């Protein structure tokens, strides 16, 4: 566990290194220098240096990779499910009735 003290309220809290590593890998930036931890007491955002957490992150690297792989698999399954729904939805709605507004305007 990574121990951190909130800069605003001075309360100590712990960060899970597996979750922190997973969140850092989801970021668009390749090598982030800080992780934004939210204090559970006052909800303020604290910048935690990745350099300070690197030893803890290296110890759980295998678990982080497993979590990333599971996340990617879930994301791919959701994407294929969404594609299948849109394809079946389009087939059902291929012939839609015209609106009556034109008929009303002509009459």
C-alpha positions, 0 to 999 in steps of 0.5 A, a space after each residue: 500500500 502507498 501511504 499519502 497525506 492530504 495537502 489540505 486536511 492533513 489526513 493520511 490515506 492509502 492508495 492501492 498500487 494495482 489500481 494506481 498502476 491501472 489508472 496510470 496506464 489508461 492515461 493518454 500520456 505515455 510517461 505521466 509524472 504525477 497521479 491525481 489522488 482524491 482525498 477520501 475526507 475532503 475530496 481535494 485532489 493531491 498530486 502524487 509523484 510517480 517517481 515516489 511510487 515506482 518501487 511499489 508499482 514495480 512489485 505489482 507489475 504482473 497484477 497491473 498487466 492482468 488487470 489491463 488485459 481484463 479491461 481490454 477484453 471487456 472493452 472489446 466485448 462491449 464494442 462487439 455487442 454494441 455493433 451487433 445491436 446496431 446491425 440488428 436495429 438497422 435491419 429492423 428499421 430498413 423501411 420506415 413509413 413516410 411522415 404525414 406532414 407532406 400529405 397535410 400540406 398538399 390537402 
